[in-house]
């Protein structure tokens, strides 16, 4: 566990497939607010009922989805200045 607050908990782990970060939320609104803030950075998110997992690749999340369920959601694509 790397962070715990009333509205969310966050932890990280590493496996042979890569590093993962999971965040759980006390309410669906917290999850949606978090996604809205982080999507601007791009990436892919595995999103479930009040939880989200991030990883270094979409392939890693696709494999994890087979075990956890959820849906894959994309962040916004953006270019540097």
mmCIF file of the N, C-alpha and C atoms, coordinates in Angstrom:
data_MODEL
# 
_entry.id   MODEL 
# 
loop_
_atom_site.group_PDB 
_atom_site.id 
_atom_site.type_symbol 
_atom_site.label_atom_id 
_atom_site.label_alt_id 
_atom_site.label_comp_id 
_atom_site.label_asym_id 
_atom_site.label_entity_id 
_atom_site.label_seq_id 
_atom_site.pdbx_PDB_ins_code 
_atom_site.Cartn_x 
_atom_site.Cartn_y 
_atom_site.Cartn_z 
_atom_site.occupancy 
_atom_site.B_iso_or_equiv 
_atom_site.pdbx_formal_charge 
_atom_site.auth_seq_id 
_atom_site.auth_comp_id 
_atom_site.auth_asym_id 
_atom_site.auth_atom_id 
_atom_site.pdbx_PDB_model_num 
ATOM 1   N N  . UNK A 1 1  ? 0.860   -1.170  0.000   1.00 0.00 ? 1  UNK A N  1 
ATOM 2   C CA . UNK A 1 1  ? 0.000   0.000   0.000   1.00 0.00 ? 1  UNK A CA 1 
ATOM 3   C C  . UNK A 1 1  ? 0.904   1.230   0.000   1.00 0.00 ? 1  UNK A C  1 
ATOM 4   N N  . UNK A 1 2  ? 0.725   2.084   -0.971  1.00 0.00 ? 2  UNK A N  1 
ATOM 5   C CA . UNK A 1 2  ? 1.572   3.266   -1.020  1.00 0.00 ? 2  UNK A CA 1 
ATOM 6   C C  . UNK A 1 2  ? 0.842   4.535   -0.596  1.00 0.00 ? 2  UNK A C  1 
ATOM 7   N N  . UNK A 1 3  ? -0.498  4.532   -0.647  1.00 0.00 ? 3  UNK A N  1 
ATOM 8   C CA . UNK A 1 3  ? -1.249  5.712   -0.219  1.00 0.00 ? 3  UNK A CA 1 
ATOM 9   C C  . UNK A 1 3  ? -2.637  5.279   0.234   1.00 0.00 ? 3  UNK A C  1 
ATOM 10  N N  . UNK A 1 4  ? -3.084  5.867   1.324   1.00 0.00 ? 4  UNK A N  1 
ATOM 11  C CA . UNK A 1 4  ? -4.425  5.572   1.805   1.00 0.00 ? 4  UNK A CA 1 
ATOM 12  C C  . UNK A 1 4  ? -5.044  6.866   2.296   1.00 0.00 ? 4  UNK A C  1 
ATOM 13  N N  . UNK A 1 5  ? -6.258  7.136   1.833   1.00 0.00 ? 5  UNK A N  1 
ATOM 14  C CA . UNK A 1 5  ? -7.020  8.303   2.255   1.00 0.00 ? 5  UNK A CA 1 
ATOM 15  C C  . UNK A 1 5  ? -8.476  7.868   2.373   1.00 0.00 ? 5  UNK A C  1 
ATOM 16  N N  . UNK A 1 6  ? -9.319  8.736   2.883   1.00 0.00 ? 6  UNK A N  1 
ATOM 17  C CA . UNK A 1 6  ? -10.732 8.384   3.033   1.00 0.00 ? 6  UNK A CA 1 
ATOM 18  C C  . UNK A 1 6  ? -11.382 8.025   1.703   1.00 0.00 ? 6  UNK A C  1 
ATOM 19  N N  . UNK A 1 7  ? -11.014 8.737   0.642   1.00 0.00 ? 7  UNK A N  1 
ATOM 20  C CA . UNK A 1 7  ? -11.688 8.540   -0.637  1.00 0.00 ? 7  UNK A CA 1 
ATOM 21  C C  . UNK A 1 7  ? -11.012 7.549   -1.581  1.00 0.00 ? 7  UNK A C  1 
ATOM 22  N N  . UNK A 1 8  ? -9.725  7.222   -1.338  1.00 0.00 ? 8  UNK A N  1 
ATOM 23  C CA . UNK A 1 8  ? -9.049  6.275   -2.220  1.00 0.00 ? 8  UNK A CA 1 
ATOM 24  C C  . UNK A 1 8  ? -7.901  5.564   -1.509  1.00 0.00 ? 8  UNK A C  1 
ATOM 25  N N  . UNK A 1 9  ? -7.529  4.433   -2.092  1.00 0.00 ? 9  UNK A N  1 
ATOM 26  C CA . UNK A 1 9  ? -6.349  3.677   -1.660  1.00 0.00 ? 9  UNK A CA 1 
ATOM 27  C C  . UNK A 1 9  ? -5.566  3.326   -2.901  1.00 0.00 ? 9  UNK A C  1 
ATOM 28  N N  . UNK A 1 10 ? -4.238  3.363   -2.788  1.00 0.00 ? 10 UNK A N  1 
ATOM 29  C CA . UNK A 1 10 ? -3.406  3.111   -3.951  1.00 0.00 ? 10 UNK A CA 1 
ATOM 30  C C  . UNK A 1 10 ? -2.246  2.219   -3.563  1.00 0.00 ? 10 UNK A C  1 
ATOM 31  N N  . UNK A 1 11 ? -1.941  1.267   -4.430  1.00 0.00 ? 11 UNK A N  1 
ATOM 32  C CA . UNK A 1 11 ? -0.820  0.375   -4.194  1.00 0.00 ? 11 UNK A CA 1 
ATOM 33  C C  . UNK A 1 11 ? -0.158  0.025   -5.512  1.00 0.00 ? 11 UNK A C  1 
ATOM 34  N N  . UNK A 1 12 ? 1.037   -0.531  -5.436  1.00 0.00 ? 12 UNK A N  1 
ATOM 35  C CA . UNK A 1 12 ? 1.793   -0.883  -6.631  1.00 0.00 ? 12 UNK A CA 1 
ATOM 36  C C  . UNK A 1 12 ? 2.475   -2.222  -6.434  1.00 0.00 ? 12 UNK A C  1 
ATOM 37  N N  . UNK A 1 13 ? 2.709   -2.904  -7.564  1.00 0.00 ? 13 UNK A N  1 
ATOM 38  C CA . UNK A 1 13 ? 3.463   -4.150  -7.534  1.00 0.00 ? 13 UNK A CA 1 
ATOM 39  C C  . UNK A 1 13 ? 4.141   -4.341  -8.880  1.00 0.00 ? 13 UNK A C  1 
ATOM 40  N N  . UNK A 1 14 ? 5.085   -5.251  -8.915  1.00 0.00 ? 14 UNK A N  1 
ATOM 41  C CA . UNK A 1 14 ? 5.779   -5.587  -10.153 1.00 0.00 ? 14 UNK A CA 1 
ATOM 42  C C  . UNK A 1 14 ? 5.772   -7.099  -10.317 1.00 0.00 ? 14 UNK A C  1 
ATOM 43  N N  . UNK A 1 15 ? 5.577   -7.540  -11.557 1.00 0.00 ? 15 UNK A N  1 
ATOM 44  C CA . UNK A 1 15 ? 5.592   -8.959  -11.889 1.00 0.00 ? 15 UNK A CA 1 
ATOM 45  C C  . UNK A 1 15 ? 6.501   -9.150  -13.096 1.00 0.00 ? 15 UNK A C  1 
ATOM 46  N N  . UNK A 1 16 ? 6.571   -10.344 -13.581 1.00 0.00 ? 16 UNK A N  1 
ATOM 47  C CA . UNK A 1 16 ? 7.339   -10.613 -14.791 1.00 0.00 ? 16 UNK A CA 1 
ATOM 48  C C  . UNK A 1 16 ? 6.784   -9.893  -16.007 1.00 0.00 ? 16 UNK A C  1 
ATOM 49  N N  . UNK A 1 17 ? 5.505   -9.540  -15.976 1.00 0.00 ? 17 UNK A N  1 
ATOM 50  C CA . UNK A 1 17 ? 4.884   -8.815  -17.082 1.00 0.00 ? 17 UNK A CA 1 
ATOM 51  C C  . UNK A 1 17 ? 5.040   -7.299  -16.970 1.00 0.00 ? 17 UNK A C  1 
ATOM 52  N N  . UNK A 1 18 ? 5.514   -6.798  -15.841 1.00 0.00 ? 18 UNK A N  1 
ATOM 53  C CA . UNK A 1 18 ? 5.711   -5.361  -15.691 1.00 0.00 ? 18 UNK A CA 1 
ATOM 54  C C  . UNK A 1 18 ? 5.214   -4.832  -14.366 1.00 0.00 ? 18 UNK A C  1 
ATOM 55  N N  . UNK A 1 19 ? 5.188   -3.507  -14.269 1.00 0.00 ? 19 UNK A N  1 
ATOM 56  C CA . UNK A 1 19 ? 4.763   -2.831  -13.049 1.00 0.00 ? 19 UNK A CA 1 
ATOM 57  C C  . UNK A 1 19 ? 3.305   -2.404  -13.182 1.00 0.00 ? 19 UNK A C  1 
ATOM 58  N N  . UNK A 1 20 ? 2.570   -2.526  -12.084 1.00 0.00 ? 20 UNK A N  1 
ATOM 59  C CA . UNK A 1 20 ? 1.156   -2.180  -12.057 1.00 0.00 ? 20 UNK A CA 1 
ATOM 60  C C  . UNK A 1 20 ? 0.888   -1.261  -10.876 1.00 0.00 ? 20 UNK A C  1 
ATOM 61  N N  . UNK A 1 21 ? -0.088  -0.361  -11.056 1.00 0.00 ? 21 UNK A N  1 
ATOM 62  C CA . UNK A 1 21 ? -0.562  0.482   -9.965  1.00 0.00 ? 21 UNK A CA 1 
ATOM 63  C C  . UNK A 1 21 ? -2.082  0.361   -9.937  1.00 0.00 ? 21 UNK A C  1 
ATOM 64  N N  . UNK A 1 22 ? -2.616  0.032   -8.768  1.00 0.00 ? 22 UNK A N  1 
ATOM 65  C CA . UNK A 1 22 ? -4.063  -0.093  -8.623  1.00 0.00 ? 22 UNK A CA 1 
ATOM 66  C C  . UNK A 1 22 ? -4.548  0.946   -7.633  1.00 0.00 ? 22 UNK A C  1 
ATOM 67  N N  . UNK A 1 23 ? -5.656  1.592   -8.000  1.00 0.00 ? 23 UNK A N  1 
ATOM 68  C CA . UNK A 1 23 ? -6.282  2.578   -7.134  1.00 0.00 ? 23 UNK A CA 1 
ATOM 69  C C  . UNK A 1 23 ? -7.734  2.166   -6.951  1.00 0.00 ? 23 UNK A C  1 
ATOM 70  N N  . UNK A 1 24 ? -8.179  2.121   -5.700  1.00 0.00 ? 24 UNK A N  1 
ATOM 71  C CA . UNK A 1 24 ? -9.579  1.831   -5.400  1.00 0.00 ? 24 UNK A CA 1 
ATOM 72  C C  . UNK A 1 24 ? -10.210 3.079   -4.798  1.00 0.00 ? 24 UNK A C  1 
ATOM 73  N N  . UNK A 1 25 ? -11.504 3.227   -5.024  1.00 0.00 ? 25 UNK A N  1 
ATOM 74  C CA . UNK A 1 25 ? -12.218 4.435   -4.628  1.00 0.00 ? 25 UNK A CA 1 
ATOM 75  C C  . UNK A 1 25 ? -13.407 4.091   -3.747  1.00 0.00 ? 25 UNK A C  1 
ATOM 76  N N  . UNK A 1 26 ? -13.717 4.974   -2.806  1.00 0.00 ? 26 UNK A N  1 
ATOM 77  C CA . UNK A 1 26 ? -14.860 4.783   -1.919  1.00 0.00 ? 26 UNK A CA 1 
ATOM 78  C C  . UNK A 1 26 ? -16.179 4.954   -2.671  1.00 0.00 ? 26 UNK A C  1 
ATOM 79  N N  . UNK A 1 27 ? -16.158 5.733   -3.754  1.00 0.00 ? 27 UNK A N  1 
ATOM 80  C CA . UNK A 1 27 ? -17.390 6.007   -4.509  1.00 0.00 ? 27 UNK A CA 1 
ATOM 81  C C  . UNK A 1 27 ? -17.072 6.100   -5.994  1.00 0.00 ? 27 UNK A C  1 
ATOM 82  N N  . UNK A 1 28 ? -18.059 5.787   -6.814  1.00 0.00 ? 28 UNK A N  1 
ATOM 83  C CA . UNK A 1 28 ? -17.926 5.859   -8.276  1.00 0.00 ? 28 UNK A CA 1 
ATOM 84  C C  . UNK A 1 28 ? -17.543 7.270   -8.727  1.00 0.00 ? 28 UNK A C  1 
ATOM 85  N N  . UNK A 1 29 ? -18.090 8.291   -8.070  1.00 0.00 ? 29 UNK A N  1 
ATOM 86  C CA . UNK A 1 29 ? -17.773 9.671   -8.433  1.00 0.00 ? 29 UNK A CA 1 
ATOM 87  C C  . UNK A 1 29 ? -16.284 9.961   -8.263  1.00 0.00 ? 29 UNK A C  1 
ATOM 88  N N  . UNK A 1 30 ? -15.667 9.404   -7.243  1.00 0.00 ? 30 UNK A N  1 
ATOM 89  C CA . UNK A 1 30 ? -14.233 9.581   -7.052  1.00 0.00 ? 30 UNK A CA 1 
ATOM 90  C C  . UNK A 1 30 ? -13.440 8.981   -8.192  1.00 0.00 ? 30 UNK A C  1 
ATOM 91  N N  . UNK A 1 31 ? -13.843 7.813   -8.652  1.00 0.00 ? 31 UNK A N  1 
ATOM 92  C CA . UNK A 1 31 ? -13.185 7.164   -9.790  1.00 0.00 ? 31 UNK A CA 1 
ATOM 93  C C  . UNK A 1 31 ? -13.313 8.029   -11.033 1.00 0.00 ? 31 UNK A C  1 
ATOM 94  N N  . UNK A 1 32 ? -14.510 8.506   -11.320 1.00 0.00 ? 32 UNK A N  1 
ATOM 95  C CA . UNK A 1 32 ? -14.721 9.312   -12.529 1.00 0.00 ? 32 UNK A CA 1 
ATOM 96  C C  . UNK A 1 32 ? -13.957 10.634  -12.466 1.00 0.00 ? 32 UNK A C  1 
ATOM 97  N N  . UNK A 1 33 ? -13.882 11.243  -11.307 1.00 0.00 ? 33 UNK A N  1 
ATOM 98  C CA . UNK A 1 33 ? -13.109 12.484  -11.151 1.00 0.00 ? 33 UNK A CA 1 
ATOM 99  C C  . UNK A 1 33 ? -11.626 12.217  -11.366 1.00 0.00 ? 33 UNK A C  1 
ATOM 100 N N  . UNK A 1 34 ? -11.118 11.126  -10.810 1.00 0.00 ? 34 UNK A N  1 
ATOM 101 C CA . UNK A 1 34 ? -9.707  10.761  -10.962 1.00 0.00 ? 34 UNK A CA 1 
ATOM 102 C C  . UNK A 1 34 ? -9.387  10.517  -12.426 1.00 0.00 ? 34 UNK A C  1 
ATOM 103 N N  . UNK A 1 35 ? -10.245 9.767   -13.124 1.00 0.00 ? 35 UNK A N  1 
ATOM 104 C CA . UNK A 1 35 ? -10.020 9.501   -14.547 1.00 0.00 ? 35 UNK A CA 1 
ATOM 105 C C  . UNK A 1 35 ? -10.020 10.786  -15.360 1.00 0.00 ? 35 UNK A C  1 
ATOM 106 N N  . UNK A 1 36 ? -10.931 11.690  -15.066 1.00 0.00 ? 36 UNK A N  1 
ATOM 107 C CA . UNK A 1 36 ? -11.001 12.958  -15.800 1.00 0.00 ? 36 UNK A CA 1 
ATOM 108 C C  . UNK A 1 36 ? -9.703  13.746  -15.641 1.00 0.00 ? 36 UNK A C  1 
ATOM 109 N N  . UNK A 1 37 ? -9.124  13.715  -14.463 1.00 0.00 ? 37 UNK A N  1 
ATOM 110 C CA . UNK A 1 37 ? -7.871  14.439  -14.207 1.00 0.00 ? 37 UNK A CA 1 
ATOM 111 C C  . UNK A 1 37 ? -6.668  13.777  -14.865 1.00 0.00 ? 37 UNK A C  1 
ATOM 112 N N  . UNK A 1 38 ? -6.621  12.443  -14.878 1.00 0.00 ? 38 UNK A N  1 
ATOM 113 C CA . UNK A 1 38 ? -5.437  11.743  -15.369 1.00 0.00 ? 38 UNK A CA 1 
ATOM 114 C C  . UNK A 1 38 ? -5.457  11.464  -16.861 1.00 0.00 ? 38 UNK A C  1 
ATOM 115 N N  . UNK A 1 39 ? -6.612  11.460  -17.475 1.00 0.00 ? 39 UNK A N  1 
ATOM 116 C CA . UNK A 1 39 ? -6.697  11.150  -18.911 1.00 0.00 ? 39 UNK A CA 1 
ATOM 117 C C  . UNK A 1 39 ? -5.892  12.105  -19.774 1.00 0.00 ? 39 UNK A C  1 
ATOM 118 N N  . UNK A 1 40 ? -5.705  13.329  -19.333 1.00 0.00 ? 40 UNK A N  1 
ATOM 119 C CA . UNK A 1 40 ? -4.946  14.297  -20.131 1.00 0.00 ? 40 UNK A CA 1 
ATOM 120 C C  . UNK A 1 40 ? -3.498  13.860  -20.332 1.00 0.00 ? 40 UNK A C  1 
ATOM 121 N N  . UNK A 1 41 ? -3.018  12.922  -19.525 1.00 0.00 ? 41 UNK A N  1 
ATOM 122 C CA . UNK A 1 41 ? -1.652  12.437  -19.649 1.00 0.00 ? 41 UNK A CA 1 
ATOM 123 C C  . UNK A 1 41 ? -1.533  11.263  -20.618 1.00 0.00 ? 41 UNK A C  1 
ATOM 124 N N  . UNK A 1 42 ? -2.654  10.846  -21.219 1.00 0.00 ? 42 UNK A N  1 
ATOM 125 C CA . UNK A 1 42 ? -2.636  9.732   -22.150 1.00 0.00 ? 42 UNK A CA 1 
ATOM 126 C C  . UNK A 1 42 ? -2.626  8.402   -21.415 1.00 0.00 ? 42 UNK A C  1 
ATOM 127 N N  . UNK A 1 43 ? -2.250  7.351   -22.102 1.00 0.00 ? 43 UNK A N  1 
ATOM 128 C CA . UNK A 1 43 ? -2.175  6.040   -21.497 1.00 0.00 ? 43 UNK A CA 1 
ATOM 129 C C  . UNK A 1 43 ? -3.449  5.239   -21.643 1.00 0.00 ? 43 UNK A C  1 
ATOM 130 N N  . UNK A 1 44 ? -3.418  4.053   -21.064 1.00 0.00 ? 44 UNK A N  1 
ATOM 131 C CA . UNK A 1 44 ? -4.553  3.139   -21.087 1.00 0.00 ? 44 UNK A CA 1 
ATOM 132 C C  . UNK A 1 44 ? -4.853  2.749   -19.654 1.00 0.00 ? 44 UNK A C  1 
ATOM 133 N N  . UNK A 1 45 ? -6.126  2.623   -19.327 1.00 0.00 ? 45 UNK A N  1 
ATOM 134 C CA . UNK A 1 45 ? -6.573  2.317   -17.973 1.00 0.00 ? 45 UNK A CA 1 
ATOM 135 C C  . UNK A 1 45 ? -7.496  1.114   -18.014 1.00 0.00 ? 45 UNK A C  1 
ATOM 136 N N  . UNK A 1 46 ? -7.322  0.193   -17.084 1.00 0.00 ? 46 UNK A N  1 
ATOM 137 C CA . UNK A 1 46 ? -8.262  -0.900  -16.881 1.00 0.00 ? 46 UNK A CA 1 
ATOM 138 C C  . UNK A 1 46 ? -9.191  -0.452  -15.764 1.00 0.00 ? 46 UNK A C  1 
ATOM 139 N N  . UNK A 1 47 ? -10.464 -0.279  -16.083 1.00 0.00 ? 47 UNK A N  1 
ATOM 140 C CA . UNK A 1 47 ? -11.410 0.351   -15.161 1.00 0.00 ? 47 UNK A CA 1 
ATOM 141 C C  . UNK A 1 47 ? -12.495 -0.633  -14.766 1.00 0.00 ? 47 UNK A C  1 
ATOM 142 N N  . UNK A 1 48 ? -12.703 -0.771  -13.476 1.00 0.00 ? 48 UNK A N  1 
ATOM 143 C CA . UNK A 1 48 ? -13.756 -1.615  -12.940 1.00 0.00 ? 48 UNK A CA 1 
ATOM 144 C C  . UNK A 1 48 ? -14.712 -0.813  -12.091 1.00 0.00 ? 48 UNK A C  1 
ATOM 145 N N  . UNK A 1 49 ? -15.443 -1.503  -11.256 1.00 0.00 ? 49 UNK A N  1 
ATOM 146 C CA . UNK A 1 49 ? -16.403 -0.873  -10.358 1.00 0.00 ? 49 UNK A CA 1 
ATOM 147 C C  . UNK A 1 49 ? -15.649 -0.286  -9.165  1.00 0.00 ? 49 UNK A C  1 
ATOM 148 N N  . UNK A 1 50 ? -15.376 1.014   -9.198  1.00 0.00 ? 50 UNK A N  1 
ATOM 149 C CA . UNK A 1 50 ? -14.660 1.752   -8.153  1.00 0.00 ? 50 UNK A CA 1 
ATOM 150 C C  . UNK A 1 50 ? -13.186 1.372   -8.044  1.00 0.00 ? 50 UNK A C  1 
ATOM 151 N N  . UNK A 1 51 ? -12.563 0.906   -9.140  1.00 0.00 ? 51 UNK A N  1 
ATOM 152 C CA . UNK A 1 51 ? -11.122 0.645   -9.159  1.00 0.00 ? 51 UNK A CA 1 
ATOM 153 C C  . UNK A 1 51 ? -10.560 0.897   -10.552 1.00 0.00 ? 51 UNK A C  1 
ATOM 154 N N  . UNK A 1 52 ? -9.274  1.164   -10.604 1.00 0.00 ? 52 UNK A N  1 
ATOM 155 C CA . UNK A 1 52 ? -8.572  1.356   -11.868 1.00 0.00 ? 52 UNK A CA 1 
ATOM 156 C C  . UNK A 1 52 ? -7.156  0.816   -11.715 1.00 0.00 ? 52 UNK A C  1 
ATOM 157 N N  . UNK A 1 53 ? -6.640  0.212   -12.784 1.00 0.00 ? 53 UNK A N  1 
ATOM 158 C CA . UNK A 1 53 ? -5.269  -0.288  -12.815 1.00 0.00 ? 53 UNK A CA 1 
ATOM 159 C C  . UNK A 1 53 ? -4.553  0.379   -13.983 1.00 0.00 ? 53 UNK A C  1 
ATOM 160 N N  . UNK A 1 54 ? -3.326  0.824   -13.745 1.00 0.00 ? 54 UNK A N  1 
ATOM 161 C CA . UNK A 1 54 ? -2.487  1.343   -14.814 1.00 0.00 ? 54 UNK A CA 1 
ATOM 162 C C  . UNK A 1 54 ? -1.249  0.459   -14.914 1.00 0.00 ? 54 UNK A C  1 
ATOM 163 N N  . UNK A 1 55 ? -0.695  0.393   -16.115 1.00 0.00 ? 55 UNK A N  1 
ATOM 164 C CA . UNK A 1 55 ? 0.503   -0.406  -16.372 1.00 0.00 ? 55 UNK A CA 1 
ATOM 165 C C  . UNK A 1 55 ? 1.281   0.263   -17.496 1.00 0.00 ? 55 UNK A C  1 
ATOM 166 N N  . UNK A 1 56 ? 2.445   -0.298  -17.793 1.00 0.00 ? 56 UNK A N  1 
ATOM 167 C CA . UNK A 1 56 ? 3.311   0.300   -18.802 1.00 0.00 ? 56 UNK A CA 1 
ATOM 168 C C  . UNK A 1 56 ? 2.840   0.053   -20.228 1.00 0.00 ? 56 UNK A C  1 
ATOM 169 N N  . UNK A 1 57 ? 1.947   -0.921  -20.428 1.00 0.00 ? 57 UNK A N  1 
ATOM 170 C CA . UNK A 1 57 ? 1.497   -1.201  -21.786 1.00 0.00 ? 57 UNK A CA 1 
ATOM 171 C C  . UNK A 1 57 ? 0.044   -1.656  -21.799 1.00 0.00 ? 57 UNK A C  1 
ATOM 172 N N  . UNK A 1 58 ? -0.594  -1.438  -22.934 1.00 0.00 ? 58 UNK A N  1 
ATOM 173 C CA . UNK A 1 58 ? -1.963  -1.911  -23.122 1.00 0.00 ? 58 UNK A CA 1 
ATOM 174 C C  . UNK A 1 58 ? -2.002  -3.433  -23.098 1.00 0.00 ? 58 UNK A C  1 
ATOM 175 N N  . UNK A 1 59 ? -0.949  -4.081  -23.600 1.00 0.00 ? 59 UNK A N  1 
ATOM 176 C CA . UNK A 1 59 ? -0.898  -5.548  -23.598 1.00 0.00 ? 59 UNK A CA 1 
ATOM 177 C C  . UNK A 1 59 ? -0.940  -6.102  -22.180 1.00 0.00 ? 59 UNK A C  1 
ATOM 178 N N  . UNK A 1 60 ? -0.227  -5.476  -21.264 1.00 0.00 ? 60 UNK A N  1 
ATOM 179 C CA . UNK A 1 60 ? -0.227  -5.933  -19.868 1.00 0.00 ? 60 UNK A CA 1 
ATOM 180 C C  . UNK A 1 60 ? -1.615  -5.801  -19.257 1.00 0.00 ? 60 UNK A C  1 
ATOM 181 N N  . UNK A 1 61 ? -2.314  -4.726  -19.582 1.00 0.00 ? 61 UNK A N  1 
ATOM 182 C CA . UNK A 1 61 ? -3.663  -4.530  -19.050 1.00 0.00 ? 61 UNK A CA 1 
ATOM 183 C C  . UNK A 1 61 ? -4.663  -5.486  -19.699 1.00 0.00 ? 61 UNK A C  1 
ATOM 184 N N  . UNK A 1 62 ? -4.471  -5.791  -20.968 1.00 0.00 ? 62 UNK A N  1 
ATOM 185 C CA . UNK A 1 62 ? -5.346  -6.740  -21.652 1.00 0.00 ? 62 UNK A CA 1 
ATOM 186 C C  . UNK A 1 62 ? -5.244  -8.109  -20.997 1.00 0.00 ? 62 UNK A C  1 
ATOM 187 N N  . UNK A 1 63 ? -4.029  -8.533  -20.689 1.00 0.00 ? 63 UNK A N  1 
ATOM 188 C CA . UNK A 1 63 ? -3.835  -9.820  -20.011 1.00 0.00 ? 63 UNK A CA 1 
ATOM 189 C C  . UNK A 1 63 ? -4.461  -9.802  -18.618 1.00 0.00 ? 63 UNK A C  1 
ATOM 190 N N  . UNK A 1 64 ? -4.312  -8.706  -17.908 1.00 0.00 ? 64 UNK A N  1 
ATOM 191 C CA . UNK A 1 64 ? -4.883  -8.585  -16.569 1.00 0.00 ? 64 UNK A CA 1 
ATOM 192 C C  . UNK A 1 64 ? -6.407  -8.552  -16.615 1.00 0.00 ? 64 UNK A C  1 
ATOM 193 N N  . UNK A 1 65 ? -6.946  -7.967  -17.662 1.00 0.00 ? 65 UNK A N  1 
ATOM 194 C CA . UNK A 1 65 ? -8.402  -7.883  -17.818 1.00 0.00 ? 65 UNK A CA 1 
ATOM 195 C C  . UNK A 1 65 ? -9.038  -9.268  -17.838 1.00 0.00 ? 65 UNK A C  1 
ATOM 196 N N  . UNK A 1 66 ? -8.336  -10.254 -18.392 1.00 0.00 ? 66 UNK A N  1 
ATOM 197 C CA . UNK A 1 66 ? -8.850  -11.618 -18.425 1.00 0.00 ? 66 UNK A CA 1 
ATOM 198 C C  . UNK A 1 66 ? -9.080  -12.163 -17.014 1.00 0.00 ? 66 UNK A C  1 
ATOM 199 N N  . UNK A 1 67 ? -8.298  -11.692 -16.054 1.00 0.00 ? 67 UNK A N  1 
ATOM 200 C CA . UNK A 1 67 ? -8.425  -12.158 -14.665 1.00 0.00 ? 67 UNK A CA 1 
ATOM 201 C C  . UNK A 1 67 ? -9.366  -11.306 -13.827 1.00 0.00 ? 67 UNK A C  1 
ATOM 202 N N  . UNK A 1 68 ? -9.340  -9.970  -14.053 1.00 0.00 ? 68 UNK A N  1 
ATOM 203 C CA . UNK A 1 68 ? -10.096 -9.053  -13.200 1.00 0.00 ? 68 UNK A CA 1 
ATOM 204 C C  . UNK A 1 68 ? -11.414 -8.574  -13.791 1.00 0.00 ? 68 UNK A C  1 
ATOM 205 N N  . UNK A 1 69 ? -11.548 -8.635  -15.101 1.00 0.00 ? 69 UNK A N  1 
ATOM 206 C CA . UNK A 1 69 ? -12.702 -8.026  -15.752 1.00 0.00 ? 69 UNK A CA 1 
ATOM 207 C C  . UNK A 1 69 ? -12.428 -6.548  -15.979 1.00 0.00 ? 69 UNK A C  1 
ATOM 208 N N  . UNK A 1 70 ? -13.462 -5.764  -16.058 1.00 0.00 ? 70 UNK A N  1 
ATOM 209 C CA . UNK A 1 70 ? -13.308 -4.332  -16.289 1.00 0.00 ? 70 UNK A CA 1 
ATOM 210 C C  . UNK A 1 70 ? -13.272 -4.007  -17.770 1.00 0.00 ? 70 UNK A C  1 
ATOM 211 N N  . UNK A 1 71 ? -13.092 -2.735  -18.072 1.00 0.00 ? 71 UNK A N  1 
ATOM 212 C CA . UNK A 1 71 ? -13.007 -2.264  -19.450 1.00 0.00 ? 71 UNK A CA 1 
ATOM 213 C C  . UNK A 1 71 ? -11.732 -1.464  -19.638 1.00 0.00 ? 71 UNK A C  1 
ATOM 214 N N  . UNK A 1 72 ? -11.192 -1.519  -20.844 1.00 0.00 ? 72 UNK A N  1 
ATOM 215 C CA . UNK A 1 72 ? -10.020 -0.722  -21.169 1.00 0.00 ? 72 UNK A CA 1 
ATOM 216 C C  . UNK A 1 72 ? -10.479 0.641   -21.664 1.00 0.00 ? 72 UNK A C  1 
ATOM 217 N N  . UNK A 1 73 ? -9.936  1.693   -21.079 1.00 0.00 ? 73 UNK A N  1 
ATOM 218 C CA . UNK A 1 73 ? -10.265 3.054   -21.480 1.00 0.00 ? 73 UNK A CA 1 
ATOM 219 C C  . UNK A 1 73 ? -8.975  3.778   -21.806 1.00 0.00 ? 73 UNK A C  1 
ATOM 220 N N  . UNK A 1 74 ? -9.016  4.617   -22.832 1.00 0.00 ? 74 UNK A N  1 
ATOM 221 C CA . UNK A 1 74 ? -7.834  5.357   -23.281 1.00 0.00 ? 74 UNK A CA 1 
ATOM 222 C C  . UNK A 1 74 ? -7.835  6.775   -22.744 1.00 0.00 ? 74 UNK A C  1 
ATOM 223 N N  . UNK A 1 75 ? -6.629  7.254   -22.481 1.00 0.00 ? 75 UNK A N  1 
ATOM 224 C CA . UNK A 1 75 ? -6.453  8.651   -22.133 1.00 0.00 ? 75 UNK A CA 1 
ATOM 225 C C  . UNK A 1 75 ? -6.404  9.482   -23.406 1.00 0.00 ? 75 UNK A C  1 
ATOM 226 N N  . UNK A 1 76 ? -6.338  10.776  -23.261 1.00 0.00 ? 76 UNK A N  1 
ATOM 227 C CA . UNK A 1 76 ? -6.267  11.667  -24.402 1.00 0.00 ? 76 UNK A CA 1 
ATOM 228 C C  . UNK A 1 76 ? -4.880  11.635  -25.003 1.00 0.00 ? 76 UNK A C  1 
ATOM 229 N N  . UNK A 1 77 ? -4.821  11.603  -26.321 1.00 0.00 ? 77 UNK A N  1 
ATOM 230 C CA . UNK A 1 77 ? -3.526  11.702  -26.993 1.00 0.00 ? 77 UNK A CA 1 
ATOM 231 C C  . UNK A 1 77 ? -3.133  13.171  -27.025 1.00 0.00 ? 77 UNK A C  1 
ATOM 232 N N  . UNK A 1 78 ? -1.882  13.452  -26.742 1.00 0.00 ? 78 UNK A N  1 
ATOM 233 C CA . UNK A 1 78 ? -1.422  14.828  -26.796 1.00 0.00 ? 78 UNK A CA 1 
ATOM 234 C C  . UNK A 1 78 ? 0.013   14.874  -27.265 1.00 0.00 ? 78 UNK A C  1 
ATOM 235 N N  . UNK A 1 79 ? 0.401   15.987  -27.813 1.00 0.00 ? 79 UNK A N  1 
ATOM 236 C CA . UNK A 1 79 ? 1.763   16.154  -28.312 1.00 0.00 ? 79 UNK A CA 1 
ATOM 237 C C  . UNK A 1 79 ? 2.485   17.189  -27.467 1.00 0.00 ? 79 UNK A C  1 
ATOM 238 N N  . UNK A 1 80 ? 3.802   17.067  -27.410 1.00 0.00 ? 80 UNK A N  1 
ATOM 239 C CA . UNK A 1 80 ? 4.611   18.028  -26.664 1.00 0.00 ? 80 UNK A CA 1 
ATOM 240 C C  . UNK A 1 80 ? 4.693   19.365  -27.395 1.00 0.00 ? 80 UNK A C  1 
ATOM 241 N N  . UNK A 1 81 ? 5.179   20.362  -26.712 1.00 0.00 ? 81 UNK A N  1 
ATOM 242 C CA . UNK A 1 81 ? 5.288   21.695  -27.299 1.00 0.00 ? 81 UNK A CA 1 
ATOM 243 C C  . UNK A 1 81 ? 6.604   21.827  -27.999 1.00 0.00 ? 81 UNK A C  1 
# 
